[in-house]
Amino acid sequence: MDVHFDEDNLAQPDLLFIANEHRGILRDGFVYGAPDLCAEVLSSSTGRKDKTVKKDMFQRFGVKEYWLIDPTYRTVDQFVLVDGQYQLAATLSESDVLTSPVLTCISIDLSAIFPPENAAEA
């Protein structure tokens, strides 16, 4: 889903969340404004942009929380917006439960996202 921050800044995060109280930014199949949460799944082709350009854009436009999901290292870097700047709240691994300090309705057992490495062999 396209996120339109302004005329010159748009993005397509891999995952986004918009709280009910902010659902007014959803119009005509697009998001016009800052979602409460954006997440990117890192890959060799997009990782550098996700860690720099998109992170800076999401911070600048007030996305409250940003996750960088690394499938290779099976980690999630969780950034939370504090006084207009992203602070690394946690680096979580597959054995952790990700909870959001900003969006209290979110709690994810990361073992569901990162299944055991030998699961494909079973």
Sequence and secondary structure as in RCSB ss.txt:
>XXXX:A:sequence
MDVHFDEDNLAQPDLLFIANEHRGILRDGFVYGAPDLCAEVLSSSTGRKDKTVKKDMFQRFGVKEYWLIDPTYRT
VDQFVLVDGQYQLAATLSESDVLTSPVLTCISIDLSAIFPPENAAEA
>XXXX:A:secstr
  EEEETTEEE  SEEE  GGGGGGEETTEEES  SEEEEE  TTTHHHIIIIIHHHHHHTT SEEEEEETTTTE
EEEEEEETTEEEEEEEEETTSEEE SS TT EEEGGGTS  TTGGG 
